[in-house]
Amino acid sequence: MALREPRPTPRASRRLAAVTLVLLLILPKCEATEPWELQGCEPELDGRSVARVWDEQLLSLIRQVIPAPTVHARNLFHLSAAMWDAWAAYAEEADGYFVTEKLSADDEGERHGAREAAISFAAYRLLLWRYADVGELATAQDELDATMASLCYRSDYVTADGDSAAALGNRIAATVIAAGLEDGSNESERYADAAYRPTNEPLVVADPGAPMVDPNRWQPLSLGQQIAQNGLLIPGKVQTFIGPHWGHVAAFAMPPSEVGTPIDPGPPPLLGDPASDAEFKQQAVEIIALGAQLDPSDGVMVDIGPAAMGDNPLGTNEGRGYANNPVTGEPYAADRVLRADYARAVVEFWADGPESETPPGHWNVVANYVSDAPGIEHRLGGDGPVLDRLEWDVKLYFALNGAVHDAAIAAWGVKGHYDSARPISMIRYMGGLGQSSAPDGPAYDPDGLPLVPGLVEVITDASSASGERHAHLRDHVGEIAVLAWRGPPEDPETDTSGVDWIRAVEWVPYQRPTFVTPAFAGYVSGHSTFSRAGAEVMTAITGNAFFPGGLGEWSVEAGSFIHEEGPTQDLILQWATYHDAADQAGLSRLYGGIHIPADDVAGRLMGAQCGQEAWARALTYFDGSAT
């Protein structure tokens, strides 16, 4: 058996000893000769492969813990690699990732059963470690035990010696666990980076303004209460940067970086920088303008179907849609909805995934949706022999989650390195200084917001007179007003805030008041990086840029929004290609007010590289040339 040997530190050695104890003492010990299958049991697969069962089990666990996209991307990849190793152990031509040993089986049926068992024991032990111990999810063991029982395996079988498939699975899990303690993630310290200190003091969201030492650096938010997008309470009132060290985590297809930026797109636009000051200001204005479109009462209608949207050149939103569906040969139907309903729908749908499985998990949901589509043929790259569902799934998850794992490392490496500000800090800070367009005008400051008539204006005596647009702001003459979403409504189930003139120092993104903005730097967008990486792998593995049938869809019911009441009627989000879906995920963060366009564009470009390199690397494991 060839393993990737870690070099444990004293702390990691103690942790590894604990791993061994976990494997031996989770449940009462069995003799090595005791069967590892439940007798008289019929597996409950419901047409799924065993790999699919464990992928969905992990997605379920992710939805129950505080969202940390970096950690979840790593767990998805490690599970996928463990399942791949279990499958590859019975294939002479394939290379394992963590464990490269080979076992034999007499025939195809026995080989299939051995793979299912090895996958299940590897998945069970790994997820038990990551979520019942490190993750401290109280219900994890019960869920995992139930999954093992549904597959007719004994979860108390801990033997790691011998040639049985179960023992192989236990060895794979132990190897992945040990490697994870030495991969740069700080798993033994709950993934924390004690060295990071924010440059700026917290922004108290309830108070106007954003006092900053450096407006180009990330500013934590201080909230009355922090609640994650899946409804879980986050301890404390002040944000802690999640994963500033993640650029140093061991990647799948990317070479390591001494400074923690395996992919470096260069710096974001910076306020006060001669080369990018104007871009910094303009990008803040663009976010204000998108937020001004969030009022369904404006009556503006748009076509959101593939006939009008999509087919963007990489890193742009310049596409104008498709003339015809390439599968049916027919034109795509128009899909006209209120602009504000569309904008709010994409914010909420892509926020953390429809069930808060975070973006890496969301692309697993997309992958499973595609794999189940009527008429799809499970051919690697779109040609070659049809694969059985187990082989398709283990190869799909290995490549896809290798890509999103690398996307997390690449994106968070940039986040930690450049430590850039979020729109709430940018807009409030510049708006508090004044306007930068008219040196001879009122409220001038060279670092202020640019004036845009009808969007960013100075409150004057005339504009705040009775019946005028700033009348409700008459006590703030001389300050900057922006046309924007008015903030969270008192009752989000029944109320819609709409858009109005507000003080720039009180601007908030279209988010819930207990969340507001993620707890890490803006540049680059994780959503954009994850999504483009996932889209590249889905395109490569299916051999087709288009969703099955030429159309992917997700229905959004009227009144189902969380941030406020809406949408006003049922609508359907549609995408012709995986790239279109990925672009919409990135765009959603601009409508949501938590990224600027530079974050999105750089993330898309980085994600494309992550996805393409991960797919190329995965192929070498599939054909045995990975060495």
C-alpha positions, 0 to 999 in steps of 0.5 A: 500500500502506497500512502502520502505520508504526513509529517506530524507536528507534536500537536498533530501526533496527539491528534492522530492518536485521537483519530486512532482512538476514534476508529477503535472506540466509536462503538463496541469493538468487533473481532476481525472475523465478524461479518461487516454486513448486516445479515438479511438486509436489503440496501435502500438505494432508491436508484442511486449509487452508493457514491450519490448516497454519501454525497447527499449525506454530506450535503445534509450535514453541511446544511446543518452547520455554520456556513464556511465555504472553504471548509465545506469545499475541502470536505467535499473534495476529501470525501470525493477523493476517498470514494475515488480511492475506494473505486480505483483500488479495484481498477488496475488502470486507475491511480488512487489519490490518497491511497494507491493500493490495489485489491482484486475481485473475482468478477464484475459483481463482486468488484461492484459490491467491494467498491460499494463497501469500501466507499461506504466505510471510507465515507462513514469514518471520514464524515464521522470525524469531520462532523461529529468531532471537528464539526461538533454536530450533535446529530452527525453520528445518528445520521451517519449510523442510519445511512450505514444501516440503510446500506446494510453495513455495520458501522461498528466494524473498525478493522483496518487490517486485511483485504476486505473491502470494509478494512480498505475503506477504514484504511482510506478514511484513516489516511485522509484524516491524517493527511487533513491534519497536515494540509495547512487548513489548521483543522486541529485549531478549528480552521482558525488563523490566530495571526490575522488582525483586521486593519479597521475597527468594526463597522457598527451597522446600526450606526451611520457611517464607516470610520476606517483607518484604511478604506482599501482594507476589509472591515468587520461588521458589528451586528446586534446578532449574527445569524448565518444564511441557514438560520444558525446563530453565530457566536459573538456580535463582531465578525471574524475573518473566515479563512485568511490562511486558506491560500496555503491549504494543499490543493488538488491541481494547483501548485503551492504558493509561498505567499498563499496566492496560487493564482494572483489576478493582481490587486483590486481597484484602490481608493487614492491609487492614481491608476485605479481610484476612478475605477474604485469609485465607479464600481461603488456607483455601479452597486448603488445603481443595481440596488436601485433596481430592487423595487417591484413597484417600478413596473420595469419588465425584462426578458430573463430567458436564454433568448435574451440573457447568456452567452457571455464572453468569459469575464463579461456580461456582454452576451445577448442570449441564443437564437435557438436551443441547440438540442431542439432547434427551436427558439428559446421562449421569452420569459418576461418578469419584473426586473426587481423580482428577477434581481431579488430572486437571483440574490436569494437563490444563489446566496448559499444554495437553495438549501444553504449547502454553500456554493461548493455544495450547490454545484453538487446539487447542480451536478446531481440534477444533471446526472438525473436528467432524462435522456442523459448518457453517462459518457465521460467527456460525452463520448466513449462507453456508457459508464455505470452510475457508480463509476460516473458518480465517483469520477464526477465528484472527484473532478468537480470537488477537486475544482471547487476545493482549488477554487476555495484555495485560490479565492481565499488566498487572494482574499487573505492577501489583498484584504479588500473592503466590501461595498458597505464600507466603501459606500458609507466611507466615501459617502460620509466624506462627500462628493468627488465630482464638483470641486467648487460644489458643496460637500466636496472631498477628493475621496467622496462618491461621484455624483450621478444625477438621479442616483447619487446627489447632494441634499440641498435646500431646494432638493429637500423642500416640501414635495421634493425628492429629498424632503424626508432628508431635510435635516441632512442638507449638505450630505450625500443621498443615494437612491437605494433599497431602503433596508430590511422591512419590519415584517419580511413575510408581508412587507417590501421595502422598495427603493427611495433616497437614503443617506449614503452613510446608512446604505445597506446591501440587499441582505438580512439584518443579521447577516449583511455581508460575509465575514471575509474580504470582498476581492475576489468573489467566492461565488464567481470562482466556485461557480465558474470552476464547477461549470468548467467541469460540468462542461468537460465531463458531459462533453457539452456546454449546454444543460440536458435538453438545452435548458436548466431551470429552477422555479421560484414560487410567489411569496417565497423570498426570505429578505422581504415579501416576493416575488410578486408572481411565480418565476423560473430562473433559466440557463442554457449553459453551465457557464450562464448559470455560473455568470448569474451566480456571480452577478447575484452578489452584485445585486445583493450588494456584497461584491463589486464588479472587479470581485466578480470578473476576477473570480470568473477568470480564476474559476475557469483556470481552476476548473480546467486544470482540475479536469485535466488533473482528474483525467490523469487519475482516471487513466493511471498516468498521475504518478 
